């Protein structure tokens, strides 16, 4: 059976425009009927930034990383400590 855009509730049309009907149906199969949290872009980028900071850390370059990522040294240290480095 072929699913059409008109078969999908209006509040999901923007998502269908991004992922397409076939992928939306796959998402519905996995998560349909559940309350699913989708993180904000800000949160996703923060995780990516923190991963990059940990990758770039050489044991002593707190100040360099703070400048590079426009952060204070204490936040760089917190990120490093949270990752058990």
Secondary structure, 3 states (H helix, E strand, C coil): CCCCHHHCCHHHHHHHHHHCHHHHHHHHHHHCCCCCCCCCHHHHHHHHHHHHHHHHCCCCCHHHHHHHCCCCHHHHHHHHHHCCC
